Amino acid sequence: MDRKYITAGVIFIVCFLSLFFLPVLAVYTNSFIPRLVSNYIFFWPQLSLPYDSLVIREAYKSNLVFSPFIANILNIFQWLVLTVLFSLATSNMSNKKYQIGLSFIIIMLFPIILSFLVNLLGYTIELDGL
């Protein structure tokens, strides 16, 4: 495998892992940023790994769609597929700054898009704190 694919994949993974510090940022900035933004930043780890909180809502209860084991496998598989696709799409970018910026944009937007698609199918991502 060519080095440029590995470099693009490592950039994506490092950017993905760095965003797990967003809840700390949300705690310290929630007094002066809009509540919607603060909630998204705080709950981003749960939204980015959604399969263990994917539920079907029924009257007075929620039923999990996947078992915890399958949910973890799906979470890992989802981000590995996105990493490979990102590596294939951006490996020819000469400027690494663009790769870093694009990876952050993809990583932040993908949970929103996935949540929207899941809601269209009649499921809900049930966040712990809301």
Contacts in CASP RR format, 6 or more apart in sequence:
PFRMAT RR
TARGET T0000
AUTHOR 0000-0000-0000
METHOD contacts of the structure
MODEL  1
MDRKYITAGVIFIVCFLSLFFLPVLAVYTNSFIPRLVSNYIFFWPQLSLP
YDSLVIREAYKSNLVFSPFIANILNIFQWLVLTVLFSLATSNMSNKKYQI
GLSFIIIMLFPIILSFLVNLLGYTIELDGL
2 91 0 8 1.000
4 91 0 8 1.000
4 92 0 8 1.000
5 87 0 8 1.000
5 88 0 8 1.000
5 91 0 8 1.000
6 87 0 8 1.000
7 91 0 8 1.000
7 96 0 8 1.000
8 86 0 8 1.000
8 87 0 8 1.000
8 90 0 8 1.000
8 91 0 8 1.000
8 93 0 8 1.000
8 99 0 8 1.000
9 83 0 8 1.000
9 84 0 8 1.000
9 86 0 8 1.000
9 87 0 8 1.000
11 96 0 8 1.000
11 99 0 8 1.000
11 100 0 8 1.000
11 103 0 8 1.000
12 82 0 8 1.000
12 83 0 8 1.000
12 86 0 8 1.000
12 87 0 8 1.000
12 99 0 8 1.000
12 103 0 8 1.000
12 106 0 8 1.000
12 107 0 8 1.000
13 83 0 8 1.000
15 100 0 8 1.000
15 101 0 8 1.000
15 103 0 8 1.000
15 104 0 8 1.000
15 107 0 8 1.000
16 48 0 8 1.000
16 79 0 8 1.000
16 83 0 8 1.000
16 103 0 8 1.000
16 107 0 8 1.000
19 44 0 8 1.000
19 45 0 8 1.000
19 48 0 8 1.000
19 104 0 8 1.000
19 107 0 8 1.000
19 108 0 8 1.000
20 45 0 8 1.000
22 41 0 8 1.000
22 42 0 8 1.000
22 44 0 8 1.000
22 45 0 8 1.000
23 41 0 8 1.000
23 42 0 8 1.000
23 43 0 8 1.000
23 44 0 8 1.000
23 45 0 8 1.000
25 41 0 8 1.000
26 38 0 8 1.000
26 39 0 8 1.000
26 41 0 8 1.000
26 42 0 8 1.000
27 42 0 8 1.000
29 38 0 8 1.000
29 41 0 8 1.000
30 38 0 8 1.000
30 42 0 8 1.000
33 41 0 8 1.000
39 130 0 8 1.000
40 47 0 8 1.000
43 127 0 8 1.000
43 129 0 8 1.000
43 130 0 8 1.000
44 108 0 8 1.000
44 111 0 8 1.000
46 53 0 8 1.000
46 125 0 8 1.000
46 127 0 8 1.000
46 128 0 8 1.000
47 111 0 8 1.000
47 112 0 8 1.000
47 114 0 8 1.000
47 115 0 8 1.000
47 125 0 8 1.000
47 127 0 8 1.000
48 79 0 8 1.000
48 107 0 8 1.000
48 110 0 8 1.000
48 111 0 8 1.000
49 75 0 8 1.000
50 75 0 8 1.000
50 111 0 8 1.000
50 114 0 8 1.000
50 115 0 8 1.000
50 118 0 8 1.000
50 125 0 8 1.000
51 65 0 8 1.000
51 66 0 8 1.000
51 70 0 8 1.000
51 71 0 8 1.000
51 72 0 8 1.000
51 74 0 8 1.000
51 75 0 8 1.000
51 78 0 8 1.000
52 64 0 8 1.000
52 66 0 8 1.000
52 68 0 8 1.000
52 71 0 8 1.000
52 72 0 8 1.000
52 75 0 8 1.000
53 125 0 8 1.000
53 126 0 8 1.000
53 127 0 8 1.000
53 128 0 8 1.000
54 64 0 8 1.000
54 65 0 8 1.000
54 66 0 8 1.000
54 71 0 8 1.000
54 118 0 8 1.000
54 123 0 8 1.000
54 124 0 8 1.000
54 125 0 8 1.000
54 126 0 8 1.000
55 62 0 8 1.000
55 63 0 8 1.000
55 64 0 8 1.000
55 65 0 8 1.000
55 123 0 8 1.000
55 124 0 8 1.000
55 125 0 8 1.000
55 126 0 8 1.000
56 62 0 8 1.000
56 63 0 8 1.000
56 65 0 8 1.000
56 122 0 8 1.000
56 123 0 8 1.000
56 124 0 8 1.000
57 124 0 8 1.000
62 124 0 8 1.000
62 126 0 8 1.000
64 71 0 8 1.000
65 123 0 8 1.000
66 74 0 8 1.000
82 106 0 8 1.000
82 110 0 8 1.000
86 102 0 8 1.000
86 103 0 8 1.000
86 106 0 8 1.000
90 98 0 8 1.000
90 99 0 8 1.000
90 102 0 8 1.000
90 103 0 8 1.000
93 99 0 8 1.000
93 102 0 8 1.000
115 125 0 8 1.000
118 124 0 8 1.000
118 125 0 8 1.000
END
